[in-house]
């Protein structure tokens, strides 16, 4: 009876460790999938001037994303010069992230 109990205990411990390791691996994978704002910005900045125009901002967006693109662009463009810098984009994304956490 002790052997059976010990075997079951070992099996359940292994199962628990497996689930735990799997959860950690999924969390690491999710963290890797988060887009890097600098890389996103660099891809969209077609002319390499360090700022995105509305057209550059819209580049590569799907139809559904395009619906609110102008509004999002204006929110990111803090100084109102018609261009979004990397700093403005990072600040805007951080603000959006904080807003989501509060909700």
TIRO-2110 file (N, C-alpha, C; in Angstrom, 1 decimal):
// TIRO-2110
0.8, -1.2, 0.0, N, 1, A
0.0, 0.0, 0.0, CA, 1, A
0.9, 1.3, 0.0, C, 1, A
2.0, 1.2, 0.8, N, 2, A
2.9, 2.4, 0.8, CA, 2, A
3.5, 2.7, -0.5, C, 2, A
3.8, 1.6, -1.3, N, 3, A
4.4, 1.8, -2.6, CA, 3, A
3.4, 2.5, -3.5, C, 3, A
2.2, 2.0, -3.5, N, 4, A
1.1, 2.6, -4.4, CA, 4, A
1.0, 4.1, -4.0, C, 4, A
0.9, 4.4, -2.7, N, 5, A
0.7, 5.8, -2.3, CA, 5, A
1.9, 6.6, -2.7, C, 5, A
3.1, 6.1, -2.5, N, 6, A
4.3, 6.8, -2.9, CA, 6, A
4.4, 7.1, -4.4, C, 6, A
4.0, 6.1, -5.2, N, 7, A
4.0, 6.2, -6.7, CA, 7, A
2.9, 7.3, -7.1, C, 7, A
1.8, 7.3, -6.4, N, 8, A
0.8, 8.3, -6.7, CA, 8, A
1.3, 9.7, -6.4, C, 8, A
1.9, 9.8, -5.2, N, 9, A
2.4, 11.1, -4.8, CA, 9, A
3.5, 11.6, -5.8, C, 9, A
4.4, 10.7, -6.2, N, 10, A
5.4, 11.1, -7.2, CA, 10, A
4.7, 11.5, -8.5, C, 10, A
3.7, 10.8, -8.9, N, 11, A
3.1, 11.1, -10.2, CA, 11, A
2.4, 12.4, -10.1, C, 11, A
1.7, 12.7, -9.0, N, 12, A
1.0, 14.0, -8.9, CA, 12, A
2.0, 15.2, -8.8, C, 12, A
3.1, 14.9, -8.1, N, 13, A
4.1, 16.0, -8.0, CA, 13, A
4.7, 16.3, -9.4, C, 13, A
5.0, 15.2, -10.2, N, 14, A
5.5, 15.4, -11.5, CA, 14, A
4.5, 16.2, -12.4, C, 14, A
3.2, 15.9, -12.2, N, 15, A
2.1, 16.5, -13.0, CA, 15, A
2.1, 18.0, -12.6, C, 15, A
2.2, 18.3, -11.3, N, 16, A
2.1, 19.7, -10.9, CA, 16, A
3.3, 20.5, -11.4, C, 16, A
4.5, 19.9, -11.4, N, 17, A
5.7, 20.5, -11.9, CA, 17, A
5.6, 20.8, -13.4, C, 17, A
5.0, 19.8, -14.1, N, 18, A
4.8, 19.9, -15.5, CA, 18, A
3.9, 21.1, -15.9, C, 18, A
2.8, 21.2, -15.1, N, 19, A
1.9, 22.3, -15.3, CA, 19, A
2.5, 23.6, -15.0, C, 19, A
3.3, 23.7, -13.9, N, 20, A
4.0, 24.9, -13.5, CA, 20, A
5.0, 25.3, -14.6, C, 20, A
5.8, 24.4, -15.1, N, 21, A
6.8, 24.7, -16.1, CA, 21, A
6.1, 25.2, -17.4, C, 21, A
5.0, 24.5, -17.7, N, 22, A
4.2, 24.9, -18.9, CA, 22, A
3.7, 26.3, -18.8, C, 22, A
3.2, 26.7, -17.6, N, 23, A
2.7, 28.0, -17.4, CA, 23, A
3.8, 29.1, -17.5, C, 23, A
5.0, 28.8, -17.0, N, 24, A
6.1, 29.7, -17.1, CA, 24, A
6.5, 29.8, -18.6, C, 24, A
6.6, 28.7, -19.3, N, 25, A
6.9, 28.8, -20.7, CA, 25, A
5.9, 29.6, -21.5, C, 25, A
4.6, 29.5, -21.2, N, 26, A
3.6, 30.3, -21.9, CA, 26, A
3.8, 31.7, -21.6, C, 26, A
4.1, 32.1, -20.4, N, 27, A
4.2, 33.5, -20.0, CA, 27, A
5.4, 34.1, -20.7, C, 27, A
6.5, 33.3, -20.8, N, 28, A
7.7, 33.8, -21.5, CA, 28, A
7.4, 34.0, -23.0, C, 28, A
6.7, 33.1, -23.6, N, 29, A
6.3, 33.2, -25.0, CA, 29, A
5.4, 34.4, -25.2, C, 29, A
4.5, 34.7, -24.3, N, 30, A
3.6, 35.8, -24.4, CA, 30, A
4.4, 37.1, -24.3, C, 30, A
5.4, 37.1, -23.4, N, 31, A
6.2, 38.3, -23.3, CA, 31, A
7.0, 38.6, -24.5, C, 31, A
7.5, 37.5, -25.2, N, 32, A
8.3, 37.7, -26.4, CA, 32, A
7.4, 38.2, -27.6, C, 32, A
6.1, 37.9, -27.5, N, 33, A
5.2, 38.3, -28.6, CA, 33, A
4.8, 39.8, -28.5, C, 33, A
5.1, 40.4, -27.4, N, 34, A
4.7, 41.8, -27.3, CA, 34, A
5.5, 42.6, -28.3, C, 34, A
4.9, 43.4, -29.1, N, 35, A
5.6, 44.2, -30.1, CA, 35, A
6.5, 45.2, -29.4, C, 35, A
7.7, 45.4, -30.0, N, 36, A
8.6, 46.4, -29.5, CA, 36, A
8.3, 47.7, -30.2, C, 36, A
7.9, 48.7, -29.4, N, 37, A
7.5, 50.0, -30.1, CA, 37, A
8.6, 50.6, -31.0, C, 37, A
9.9, 50.4, -30.6, N, 38, A
11.0, 51.0, -31.5, CA, 38, A
11.0, 50.2, -32.8, C, 38, A
10.8, 48.9, -32.8, N, 39, A
10.9, 48.1, -34.0, CA, 39, A
9.6, 48.5, -34.9, C, 39, A
8.5, 48.6, -34.3, N, 40, A
7.3, 48.9, -35.0, CA, 40, A
7.4, 50.3, -35.7, C, 40, A
8.0, 51.2, -34.9, N, 41, A
8.2, 52.6, -35.4, CA, 41, A
9.1, 52.6, -36.6, C, 41, A
10.2, 51.9, -36.4, N, 42, A
11.2, 51.8, -37.5, CA, 42, A
10.7, 51.2, -38.8, C, 42, A
9.8, 50.2, -38.7, N, 43, A
9.2, 49.6, -39.9, CA, 43, A
8.3, 50.6, -40.6, C, 43, A
7.6, 51.4, -39.8, N, 44, A
6.6, 52.3, -40.4, CA, 44, A
7.2, 53.6, -40.9, C, 44, A
8.3, 54.0, -40.4, N, 45, A
9.0, 55.2, -40.7, CA, 45, A
9.7, 55.0, -42.1, C, 45, A
8.9, 55.1, -43.2, N, 46, A
9.3, 54.8, -44.5, CA, 46, A
10.5, 55.7, -45.0, C, 46, A
10.4, 57.0, -44.7, N, 47, A
11.4, 57.9, -45.1, CA, 47, A
12.6, 58.1, -44.1, C, 47, A
12.5, 57.4, -43.0, N, 48, A
13.6, 57.4, -42.0, CA, 48, A
13.9, 58.8, -41.4, C, 48, A
12.9, 59.6, -41.3, N, 49, A
13.1, 61.0, -40.7, CA, 49, A
12.9, 61.0, -39.2, C, 49, A
12.5, 59.9, -38.6, N, 50, A
12.4, 59.8, -37.2, CA, 50, A
11.0, 60.2, -36.7, C, 50, A
10.1, 60.4, -37.6, N, 51, A
8.7, 60.8, -37.3, CA, 51, A
7.7, 60.1, -38.3, C, 51, A
6.6, 59.8, -37.8, N, 52, A
5.6, 59.1, -38.7, CA, 52, A
4.5, 60.1, -39.1, C, 52, A
4.2, 60.2, -40.4, N, 53, A
3.1, 60.9, -40.9, CA, 53, A
1.9, 60.0, -40.7, C, 53, A
0.7, 60.6, -40.9, N, 54, A
-0.5, 59.8, -40.8, CA, 54, A
-0.5, 58.6, -41.8, C, 54, A
0.0, 58.9, -43.0, N, 55, A
0.1, 57.8, -44.0, CA, 55, A
1.0, 56.7, -43.6, C, 55, A
2.2, 57.1, -43.0, N, 56, A
3.1, 56.1, -42.5, CA, 56, A
2.5, 55.3, -41.4, C, 56, A
1.8, 56.0, -40.5, N, 57, A
1.1, 55.4, -39.4, CA, 57, A
0.1, 54.3, -39.8, C, 57, A
-0.6, 54.7, -40.9, N, 58, A
-1.7, 53.8, -41.4, CA, 58, A
-1.1, 52.6, -42.1, C, 58, A
0.1, 52.7, -42.6, N, 59, A
0.7, 51.6, -43.4, CA, 59, A
0.7, 50.3, -42.7, C, 59, A
0.2, 49.3, -43.4, N, 60, A
0.1, 47.9, -42.9, CA, 60, A
-1.1, 47.6, -42.0, C, 60, A
-1.9, 48.6, -41.8, N, 61, A
-3.1, 48.4, -40.9, CA, 61, A
-4.2, 47.6, -41.7, C, 61, A
-4.9, 46.8, -41.0, N, 62, A
-6.1, 46.2, -41.6, CA, 62, A
-7.3, 47.1, -41.6, C, 62, A
-8.2, 46.8, -42.4, N, 63, A
-9.4, 47.7, -42.6, CA, 63, A
-10.0, 48.1, -41.3, C, 63, A
-10.2, 47.2, -40.4, N, 64, A
-10.9, 47.5, -39.1, CA, 64, A
-10.0, 48.5, -38.3, C, 64, A
-8.7, 48.3, -38.4, N, 65, A
-7.8, 49.2, -37.6, CA, 65, A
-7.8, 50.6, -38.2, C, 65, A
-8.0, 50.7, -39.5, N, 66, A
-8.0, 52.0, -40.2, CA, 66, A
-9.1, 52.9, -39.7, C, 66, A
-10.2, 52.3, -39.2, N, 67, A
-11.4, 53.1, -38.9, CA, 67, A
-11.1, 54.2, -37.8, C, 67, A
-10.3, 53.9, -36.8, N, 68, A
-10.0, 54.8, -35.8, CA, 68, A
-8.6, 55.3, -35.9, C, 68, A
-7.9, 55.1, -37.0, N, 69, A
-6.5, 55.4, -37.1, CA, 69, A
-6.2, 56.9, -36.9, C, 69, A
-7.0, 57.8, -37.5, N, 70, A
-6.8, 59.2, -37.4, CA, 70, A
-6.9, 59.7, -36.0, C, 70, A
-7.9, 59.2, -35.3, N, 71, A
-8.2, 59.6, -33.9, CA, 71, A
-7.0, 59.2, -33.0, C, 71, A
-6.5, 57.9, -33.2, N, 72, A
-5.4, 57.5, -32.4, CA, 72, A
-4.1, 58.3, -32.8, C, 72, A
-3.9, 58.6, -34.1, N, 73, A
-2.8, 59.4, -34.5, CA, 73, A
-2.8, 60.7, -33.8, C, 73, A
-3.9, 61.4, -33.8, N, 74, A
-4.0, 62.7, -33.2, CA, 74, A
-3.8, 62.6, -31.7, C, 74, A
-4.2, 61.5, -31.0, N, 75, A
-4.0, 61.4, -29.6, CA, 75, A
-2.5, 61.2, -29.3, C, 75, A
-1.8, 60.5, -30.2, N, 76, A
-0.3, 60.3, -30.0, CA, 76, A
0.5, 61.5, -30.3, C, 76, A
0.0, 62.3, -31.3, N, 77, A
0.7, 63.5, -31.7, CA, 77, A
0.5, 64.7, -30.7, C, 77, A
1.3, 64.6, -29.6, N, 78, A
1.1, 65.5, -28.5, CA, 78, A
1.4, 67.0, -28.8, C, 78, A
2.4, 67.2, -29.7, N, 79, A
2.7, 68.6, -30.0, CA, 79, A
1.9, 69.1, -31.2, C, 79, A
1.1, 68.3, -31.8, N, 80, A
0.2, 68.8, -32.9, CA, 80, A
0.9, 69.2, -34.2, C, 80, A
2.1, 68.6, -34.4, N, 81, A
2.8, 69.0, -35.6, CA, 81, A
2.5, 68.1, -36.8, C, 81, A
1.6, 67.2, -36.7, N, 82, A
1.2, 66.3, -37.8, CA, 82, A
2.1, 65.1, -37.9, C, 82, A
3.0, 64.9, -37.0, N, 83, A
3.9, 63.8, -37.0, CA, 83, A
4.0, 63.2, -35.6, C, 83, A
4.2, 61.9, -35.6, N, 84, A
4.4, 61.2, -34.3, CA, 84, A
5.8, 60.7, -34.2, C, 84, A
6.5, 61.2, -33.2, N, 85, A
7.9, 60.7, -32.9, CA, 85, A
7.9, 59.4, -32.1, C, 85, A
9.0, 58.8, -32.0, N, 86, A
9.1, 57.6, -31.2, CA, 86, A
8.8, 57.8, -29.8, C, 86, A
9.2, 59.0, -29.3, N, 87, A
8.9, 59.3, -27.9, CA, 87, A
7.4, 59.5, -27.7, C, 87, A
6.8, 60.2, -28.6, N, 88, A
5.3, 60.4, -28.5, CA, 88, A
4.6, 59.0, -28.6, C, 88, A
5.1, 58.1, -29.4, N, 89, A
4.5, 56.8, -29.6, CA, 89, A
4.6, 56.0, -28.3, C, 89, A
5.8, 56.0, -27.7, N, 90, A
6.1, 55.3, -26.5, CA, 90, A
5.2, 55.8, -25.3, C, 90, A
5.1, 57.1, -25.2, N, 91, A
4.3, 57.7, -24.2, CA, 91, A
2.9, 57.4, -24.3, C, 91, A
2.4, 57.4, -25.6, N, 92, A
1.0, 57.1, -25.9, CA, 92, A
0.7, 55.7, -25.6, C, 92, A
1.6, 54.8, -26.0, N, 93, A
1.3, 53.3, -25.7, CA, 93, A
1.4, 53.0, -24.2, C, 93, A
2.3, 53.7, -23.5, N, 94, A
2.3, 53.5, -22.0, CA, 94, A
1.0, 54.0, -21.4, C, 94, A
0.5, 55.2, -21.9, N, 95, A
-0.7, 55.7, -21.3, CA, 95, A
-1.9, 54.8, -21.6, C, 95, A
-1.9, 54.2, -22.8, N, 96, A
-3.0, 53.3, -23.1, CA, 96, A
-2.9, 52.1, -22.3, C, 96, A
-1.7, 51.6, -22.0, N, 97, A
-1.5, 50.4, -21.2, CA, 97, A
-2.0, 50.7, -19.7, C, 97, A
-1.7, 51.9, -19.2, N, 98, A
-2.2, 52.3, -17.9, CA, 98, A
-3.7, 52.3, -17.8, C, 98, A
-4.3, 52.9, -18.9, N, 99, A
-5.7, 53.0, -18.9, CA, 99, A
-6.4, 51.7, -18.9, C, 99, A
-5.8, 50.7, -19.7, N, 100, A
-6.4, 49.3, -19.7, CA, 100, A
-6.3, 48.7, -18.3, C, 100, A
-5.2, 48.9, -17.6, N, 101, A
-5.0, 48.3, -16.3, CA, 101, A
-6.0, 48.8, -15.3, C, 101, A
-6.4, 50.1, -15.4, N, 102, A
-7.4, 50.6, -14.5, CA, 102, A
-8.8, 50.1, -14.8, C, 102, A
-9.1, 49.7, -16.0, N, 103, A
-10.4, 49.3, -16.4, CA, 103, A
-10.6, 47.9, -15.9, C, 103, A
END
